[in-house]
Amino acid sequence: MKRSVTDKWWFALPALTFLLLTPALLNGRPFLTWDTAEYYHYGFQLVDFATAKIGRTIGLDVLRRSETAKHEGSGNRDDGPGDRARTTPNARASIDQKSQAGGMATYGGRSPFYSVWLCSVAWAFSLWGVLITQAAATAWIIWRAATHAAGVYRFEAGVAIVALGTFGASAWFVIGFVMPDIYAAAAILCVALLFAYADRMSYFERVGLAIILAASAAFHTTHLVVAVALTLAGIGATRFLPSEGRPLRSRALISTTSALTLAIALQFVFDTAARGVLGASPKRPPLLTARVIADGPGRLYLDSVCPETDTFLVCDYRSRSFKTADEFLWSPGGVFQALPVEQRLRLIEEEPRFVTAVAVHYPLSVLKAAAANAIEQFVLVWPAEAWIDPGVSFGDPPFSGADLFQVAPFLSLCVANLDKCVPALSEALIALSVAITVLLSFGVIAVHFVTASRRTTATTQGDSAYKRAVVFASLILIGLVVNAGICGAISGPHARYQTRVVWLAVVAACVLEAAHPLILRVRSARVLQLVRAAVRGDADATAESQGSYRSAQARNR
């Protein structure tokens, strides 16, 4: 009876979702950061702007203005289209113009689709609705991976994946974090699943994975780039499954390319609409300019060029002292955030020419710095941002009046009681737990890869399940490497960027073990030996238990 209940999706999915949410529930509140406030504010501005157009069309503009009044005085650094500040009517036009321009200089780095989704779900269901949604989506993907790898033991495999990923690794943080970071892992999982099992999936399962993949790719540009790179790797990975290669590859390609094309098309439509309505689409901050300057090659180039001619605006600020790209972009003593809006836009416009010039003059230095950043990014795997006190963050003037307070009233208590909203567990203890769990997972994966490489053609005939699990795990590892390379080389090493995906090593290791037990087989055999020897006192019990275990494994396969 127990098996029949746990085998049902209506039982398994809520159980796995609850396990994923347990740490956030114990914490008592979602994890937030400054970026959460800006995503929410951007989403509100877009919703407000859209409803203004619709409201005027159907006569509901009075209702829209009453809703907008609740959010006046957001306090964010850069307000976007539709912002209404508390000011006199004569000054309103001037402030609106400046705020819209400020948003144009930064909001290109924020996904409009995630921002609108965050604002809509949080307004309707509070921030817990956001967490439940992303936990449920993750639980469903893990459930499908466990189903394909473990068969009748899918519930046990799913619980093992979720428990180890949540309580041992870093899944608890990204599940409980109100940011698009969880969808970086979702994108990798979707592509890996499709290229390992697409020909064994139902039509609705492939559509479901494609929808999640499309949303993940639309929620952040890095997710899109990683998914594209992983799709190309998946085409090559299916060559290791010759008997299933053609139908597997075609169905996986149809699903992934459809999802990624939809994400790209949505962004194109949004940019086109923004240009049509506002005259320009939101711009991305000059991340690459900041990166090459902070890494050194950009400074070398400026020192060689700027004394002769002010080819670039950044020449005027090359003497500023800053050590990181974040200081260049966001520090009051840096460059980008301290400049007038017009000069910010000029920095953004000249970025392609500047970065290209630096790369042409110092190619080896640029590559060396990018590789070093990627390697450093790959090993930053602990959720450091969970211990950033939201009371301090949202007590600062730029965020003290953020309209995120409307859907996160606990922030007021955090501001009034500093250090009360920080997790009680030690950061060092959690960092150690994540490091050990991830290292053990990589060890399990390595053992399986060595075993798989030594299996002869004769022994692998008919062993399609194990091959598929190896393909799945390989794509997961490629996704981890690509994520570290892109985030480290462009934005610079930050703990959150790799923490959001590193727990997928647990998923890969568990899928390999579910498809072909190696580590568990050794441990189970030893337990059987000890138990039977203790009960029977039989000298031959060891050999008997080993033989029966192997027979059981053969039947399961």
C-alpha positions in Angstrom: 0.0 0.0 0.0 2.9 2.3 0.9 4.5 1.7 -2.5 1.3 2.5 -4.4 0.8 5.8 -2.6 4.4 7.1 -2.8 4.4 6.1 -6.5 1.7 8.7 -7.3 2.6 12.2 -8.4 -0.1 13.8 -6.3 1.7 12.5 -3.2 5.3 12.7 -4.3 5.3 16.3 -5.7 3.9 18.0 -2.5 6.3 15.9 -0.4 9.3 16.9 -2.4 8.2 20.5 -2.6 7.8 20.6 1.2 11.3 19.2 1.7 12.7 21.8 -0.6 10.9 24.6 1.3 11.7 23.3 4.8 14.8 25.5 5.5 13.0 28.6 4.3 10.0 27.7 6.5 12.3 27.2 9.5 14.0 30.5 8.7 10.5 32.1 8.9 11.0 34.4 5.9 12.3 34.3 2.3 15.9 35.4 1.6 16.1 38.8 -0.1 18.7 41.1 -1.5 18.9 44.6 -3.0 18.4 43.2 -6.4 15.1 41.7 -5.3 13.8 45.2 -4.6 14.9 46.4 -8.0 13.3 43.5 -9.8 10.1 44.0 -7.9 10.1 47.8 -8.6 10.8 47.2 -12.3 8.0 44.7 -12.5 5.6 47.2 -10.8 6.6 49.9 -13.2 6.0 47.7 -16.2 2.6 46.5 -14.9 1.7 50.0 -14.0 2.6 51.3 -17.5 0.7 48.5 -19.2 -2.4 48.9 -17.1 -2.3 52.6 -17.7 -2.6 52.0 -21.5 -5.3 49.3 -20.9 -7.1 51.4 -18.3 -7.4 54.4 -20.6 -8.8 52.2 -23.2 -11.5 50.6 -21.1 -12.2 53.4 -18.7 -10.4 52.1 -15.6 -7.6 54.7 -15.3 -9.0 55.9 -12.0 -8.6 52.5 -10.4 -5.0 52.2 -11.8 -4.1 55.6 -10.2 -5.4 54.5 -6.9 -3.2 51.3 -7.0 -0.2 53.4 -8.1 -0.6 55.7 -5.1 0.1 52.8 -2.8 3.6 52.5 -4.3 4.6 56.2 -4.5 8.0 57.1 -3.2 9.7 53.7 -3.9 13.1 54.9 -2.9 14.9 52.9 -5.5 18.0 54.2 -7.1 16.6 54.2 -10.6 12.9 54.4 -11.3 11.6 53.1 -14.6 8.6 54.0 -16.9 5.5 55.0 -15.1 7.1 56.0 -11.7 5.1 58.6 -9.8 7.1 60.6 -7.2 5.5 62.6 -4.4 6.1 66.1 -5.8 4.4 69.2 -7.1 2.6 69.1 -10.5 5.1 71.6 -12.0 8.1 69.4 -11.1 6.5 66.1 -11.9 7.4 66.1 -15.6 11.0 66.8 -15.0 11.4 64.1 -12.3 9.5 61.5 -14.5 11.9 62.3 -17.4 15.0 61.8 -15.2 13.7 58.6 -13.6 12.8 57.1 -16.9 16.3 57.9 -18.2 17.9 56.4 -15.1 15.9 53.2 -15.6 17.0 53.1 -19.2 20.6 53.1 -18.1 20.3 50.1 -15.8 17.1 48.0 -16.4 18.5 46.3 -19.4 20.3 44.0 -16.9 17.0 43.1 -15.3 14.6 40.6 -17.1 11.3 42.3 -17.7 9.6 38.9 -17.7 10.9 37.8 -14.3 10.2 41.3 -12.9 6.6 41.2 -14.0 6.2 37.6 -12.9 7.7 38.5 -9.4 5.5 41.5 -9.0 2.3 39.7 -10.1 2.8 36.6 -8.0 4.0 38.5 -4.9 1.1 40.9 -5.2 -1.5 38.1 -5.4 0.0 35.5 -3.1 2.9 37.2 -1.2 6.5 36.3 -1.6 5.8 32.8 -0.3 3.8 32.2 -3.5 7.1 32.9 -5.4 9.0 30.3 -3.3 6.3 27.7 -3.6 6.2 28.1 -7.4 9.9 27.6 -7.8 10.0 24.8 -5.3 7.2 23.0 -7.1 8.8 23.4 -10.5 12.1 22.1 -9.2 10.4 19.2 -7.4 8.7 18.2 -10.6 12.0 18.1 -12.6 13.7 16.1 -9.9 10.7 13.7 -9.9 11.0 13.2 -13.6 14.8 12.6 -13.4 14.2 10.0 -10.6 11.5 8.3 -12.6 13.7 7.8 -15.6 16.8 6.8 -13.7 15.3 4.7 -10.8 12.1 3.3 -12.2 9.9 1.8 -9.4 12.2 3.3 -6.8 11.7 6.8 -8.1 10.2 8.2 -4.9 13.1 6.9 -2.8 15.5 8.4 -5.4 13.7 11.7 -5.4 13.7 12.0 -1.6 17.4 11.2 -1.6 18.2 13.8 -4.2 16.1 16.5 -2.5 17.4 15.7 1.0 21.0 15.7 0.1 20.7 18.7 -2.2 18.7 20.7 0.4 20.2 19.7 3.7 23.7 18.9 2.5 24.3 21.2 -0.4 22.9 24.6 -1.4 19.5 23.9 -2.9 17.8 25.3 0.2 19.2 28.8 -0.4 18.2 29.2 -4.1 14.8 27.7 -3.4 14.2 30.2 -0.6 15.8 33.1 -2.4 13.5 35.6 -4.2 15.7 36.0 -7.3 15.8 34.2 -10.7 18.8 32.2 -9.6 16.9 28.9 -9.1 16.1 29.0 -12.8 19.7 28.7 -13.7 19.7 25.2 -12.2 16.3 24.5 -13.8 17.6 25.4 -17.3 20.6 23.0 -16.9 18.3 20.2 -15.6 15.8 20.6 -18.4 18.4 20.4 -21.2 20.2 17.5 -19.5 17.0 15.6 -19.0 15.8 16.1 -22.6 19.1 15.0 -24.2 19.2 11.9 -21.9 15.6 10.8 -22.0 13.5 12.7 -24.5 12.6 9.6 -26.6 11.2 8.0 -23.4 9.1 11.0 -22.4 5.5 11.7 -23.2 4.5 14.6 -25.3 3.3 16.5 -22.2 6.4 15.9 -20.3 8.6 17.4 -23.1 6.2 20.3 -23.3 6.4 20.9 -19.6 10.2 20.8 -19.6 10.3 23.2 -22.6 8.0 25.7 -20.8 10.2 25.7 -17.8 13.3 26.0 -20.0 11.7 28.9 -21.9 10.9 30.7 -18.7 14.3 30.1 -17.3 16.0 31.5 -20.4 13.7 34.5 -20.4 14.4 35.2 -16.7 18.1 36.0 -17.2 20.5 36.3 -20.1 23.1 34.1 -18.5 20.6 31.3 -18.2 19.9 31.6 -22.0 23.6 31.5 -22.8 24.3 28.5 -20.6 21.2 26.6 -22.1 22.4 27.4 -25.7 25.9 26.1 -24.9 24.5 23.0 -23.2 22.2 22.3 -26.2 25.2 22.2 -28.5 27.0 19.9 -26.0 23.8 17.7 -25.9 24.0 17.1 -29.6 27.4 15.6 -29.3 26.5 13.7 -26.1 23.7 11.8 -27.8 26.4 10.1 -30.0 27.2 8.0 -27.0 23.7 6.5 -27.4 23.9 5.1 -30.9 20.8 2.9 -30.8 18.7 5.7 -29.5 20.6 8.6 -31.1 18.3 9.8 -33.9 14.9 9.9 -32.2 16.5 11.1 -28.9 18.4 13.9 -30.6 15.5 15.1 -32.8 13.0 15.2 -29.9 15.5 16.9 -27.6 16.4 19.4 -30.2 12.8 20.3 -31.0 12.1 20.9 -27.4 15.2 22.9 -26.5 15.3 25.0 -29.6 11.6 25.8 -29.4 12.0 26.9 -25.8 15.1 29.0 -26.5 13.7 30.5 -29.6 10.6 31.6 -27.7 12.8 33.2 -25.0 14.8 35.1 -27.6 11.6 36.1 -29.5 10.0 37.5 -26.4 13.0 39.6 -25.6 13.0 40.9 -29.2 9.3 41.8 -29.0 9.9 43.6 -25.7 12.8 45.6 -27.0 10.8 46.5 -30.1 7.8 47.6 -28.1 10.0 49.6 -25.7 11.6 51.4 -28.7 8.2 52.1 -30.1 6.8 53.5 -26.9 9.7 55.1 -25.2 12.1 55.7 -28.1 14.7 53.3 -26.8 15.0 49.9 -25.1 16.5 49.6 -21.6 20.3 49.4 -21.6 22.6 47.0 -19.8 25.2 48.5 -17.5 28.8 48.4 -18.9 29.7 45.1 -17.2 32.5 44.2 -19.6 34.0 47.7 -19.4 34.1 47.4 -15.6 35.5 43.8 -15.8 38.5 44.5 -18.1 39.4 47.6 -16.1 39.2 45.8 -12.8 41.2 42.9 -14.1 44.0 45.1 -15.3 44.1 45.0 -19.1 41.6 47.9 -19.4 43.8 50.1 -17.2 46.9 49.3 -19.2 45.1 50.3 -22.4 43.8 53.5 -20.9 47.3 54.4 -19.6 48.6 54.0 -23.2 45.8 55.7 -25.1 44.3 58.4 -22.9 47.4 60.7 -22.5 47.3 61.2 -26.3 43.6 61.5 -26.9 40.3 61.1 -25.0 39.0 58.4 -27.3 36.7 57.1 -24.6 34.7 58.8 -21.8 36.2 56.4 -19.3 39.6 58.1 -19.9 38.4 61.0 -17.7 38.0 58.6 -14.7 41.0 56.3 -15.1 42.7 57.8 -12.1 39.8 56.7 -9.8 40.9 54.0 -7.3 38.7 50.9 -7.3 39.6 47.3 -7.0 36.5 45.5 -8.3 34.0 45.8 -11.1 31.2 46.4 -8.5 33.1 49.4 -7.2 33.4 50.8 -10.7 29.7 50.3 -11.3 27.8 50.9 -8.1 30.1 52.5 -5.5 29.4 56.2 -4.8 33.2 56.7 -5.2 33.2 54.7 -8.4 32.3 55.8 -11.9 29.0 54.5 -13.4 26.5 55.1 -10.6 28.0 58.5 -9.8 27.7 59.9 -13.3 24.8 61.8 -14.8 22.4 59.7 -16.8 23.6 61.1 -20.1 27.2 60.0 -19.4 26.0 56.6 -18.2 24.4 56.1 -21.5 27.5 57.2 -23.3 29.6 54.7 -21.3 27.2 52.0 -22.4 27.3 53.0 -26.0 31.1 53.0 -26.2 31.5 49.7 -24.4 31.8 47.4 -27.5 34.5 49.6 -29.0 36.4 49.9 -25.7 36.3 46.1 -24.8 37.2 45.2 -28.4 40.2 47.6 -28.4 41.4 46.2 -25.0 41.1 42.6 -26.3 43.0 43.4 -29.5 45.9 45.1 -27.7 46.1 42.7 -24.7 44.5 39.4 -25.8 46.6 37.1 -23.6 46.0 39.2 -20.5 42.3 39.3 -21.1 42.1 35.5 -21.6 44.3 34.9 -18.5 42.1 37.1 -16.4 38.9 35.5 -17.7 40.3 32.0 -17.0 41.3 33.0 -13.5 37.9 34.5 -12.8 36.2 31.4 -14.1 38.3 29.1 -11.9 37.7 31.2 -8.8 34.0 31.3 -9.6 33.8 27.5 -9.9 35.0 27.0 -6.3 32.8 29.7 -4.7 30.0 27.4 -3.6 28.6 28.5 -0.3 25.5 30.7 0.2 27.2 33.7 1.7 24.3 36.1 0.8 22.0 34.3 3.2 23.9 35.9 6.0 23.6 39.5 4.6 21.3 41.2 7.1 18.2 42.5 5.3 17.7 45.0 8.2 21.0 46.7 7.2 20.4 46.4 3.5 16.9 47.9 3.6 17.8 50.4 6.2 20.0 52.2 3.8 18.4 55.4 2.3 18.3 54.0 -1.3 16.2 51.1 -0.2 14.5 52.2 3.0 11.4 53.3 1.1 11.4 50.4 -1.5 8.0 49.3 -2.6 9.1 45.7 -1.8 7.9 46.5 1.7 4.4 46.3 0.5 4.7 42.5 -0.1 7.4 41.9 2.5 6.2 43.6 5.7 8.7 41.6 7.7 11.4 43.9 6.4 10.2 46.6 8.7 10.9 44.3 11.7 14.3 43.4 10.3 15.2 47.1 10.0 14.0 47.8 13.5 15.8 44.8 14.9 19.2 44.4 13.3 20.7 40.9 13.3 17.3 39.3 14.0 16.7 38.3 10.4 20.0 36.5 9.9 20.0 32.6 10.0 20.8 31.2 13.4 23.1 28.5 12.0 26.8 29.3 11.6 27.8 30.4 8.1 31.1 28.4 8.5 29.2 25.3 9.4 26.9 25.5 6.4 29.8 26.3 4.1 31.6 23.2 5.4 28.5 21.1 4.8 28.1 22.3 1.3 31.8 21.8 0.4 31.8 18.2 1.8 28.5 17.3 0.1 29.7 18.7 -3.2 33.1 17.0 -3.1 31.6 13.7 -2.2 29.2 14.1 -5.1 32.0 14.8 -7.5 33.8 11.7 -6.1 30.8 9.5 -6.8 30.5 11.0 -10.4 34.2 10.3 -10.9 33.9 6.7 -9.8 31.0 6.2 -12.2 32.8 7.8 -15.1 35.8 5.6 -14.6 33.6 2.5 -14.3 31.6 3.4 -17.4 34.8 4.0 -19.5 36.1 0.5 -18.5 33.0 -1.3 -19.5 33.4 -3.3 -22.7 31.0 -3.3 -25.6 29.8 -6.7 -24.6 28.9 -5.7 -21.1 27.2 -2.5 -22.1 24.9 -4.0 -24.6 21.4 -3.6 -23.3 22.6 -1.3 -20.5 21.0 1.8 -22.0 19.8 3.1 -18.6 23.3 3.5 -17.4 24.5 5.2 -20.6 21.6 7.7 -20.4 22.5 8.5 -16.8 26.2 9.1 -17.8 25.0 11.5 -20.5 22.7 13.3 -18.0 25.6 13.6 -15.5 28.0 14.8 -18.2 25.7 17.6 -19.3 25.2 18.6 -15.7 29.0 18.9 -15.2 29.3 20.9 -18.5 26.6 23.2 -17.3 28.5 23.9 -14.1 31.7 24.7 -16.0 29.9 26.9 -18.5 28.0 28.8 -15.7 31.3 29.5 -13.9 33.0 30.6 -17.1 30.2 33.0 -18.2 29.5 34.5 -14.7 33.1 34.7 -13.7 34.4 36.2 -16.9 31.6 38.8 -17.3 30.4 39.8 -13.8 33.4 38.6 -11.8 33.5 35.9 -9.1 30.5 36.0 -6.7 29.5 33.2 -4.4 25.9 33.3 -5.4 26.5 32.6 -9.1 27.9 29.1 -8.5 26.0 28.4 -5.4 22.8 28.5 -7.4 23.9 25.5 -9.6 26.5 23.5 -7.7 23.9 21.4 -5.9 23.2 19.8 -9.3 26.3 17.7 -8.7 24.2 15.9 -6.0 21.4 15.3 -8.6 24.0 13.9 -11.1 25.5 11.6 -8.5 22.2 10.3 -7.3 20.9 9.6 -10.9 24.1 7.6 -11.6 23.7 5.6 -8.4 20.0 5.0 -9.1 20.7 3.8 -12.6 23.7 1.6 -11.6 24.5 1.3 -7.9 28.2 1.2 -7.2 28.8 3.0 -3.9 25.5 1.7 -2.4 26.1 -1.8 -3.6 29.4 -2.0 -1.7 27.9 -0.6 1.5 24.7 -2.8 1.2 26.8 -5.9 0.7 28.8 -5.3 3.8 25.7 -4.6 5.9 24.1 -7.9 4.6 27.3 -9.8 5.5 27.4 -8.4 9.1 23.7 -9.0 9.7 23.6 -12.6 8.4 26.8 -13.5 10.2 25.5 -12.1 13.5 22.1 -13.9 13.2 23.2 -17.3 11.9 26.8 -17.4 13.0 27.4 -19.2 9.7 30.9 -19.0 8.3 29.4 -19.2 4.8 27.0 -16.4 5.4 29.2 -13.8 3.9 29.5 -15.6 0.5 25.7 -16.4 0.5 24.7 -12.8 1.2 27.0 -11.5 -1.5 25.6 -14.0 -4.0 22.0 -13.2 -3.2 22.6 -9.5 -3.4 24.2 -9.8 -6.8 21.2 -11.9 -8.0 18.8 -9.2 -6.7 20.8 -6.6 -8.6 20.7 -8.6 -11.8 16.9 -9.0 -11.5 16.5 -5.2 -10.9 18.5 -4.4 -14.0 
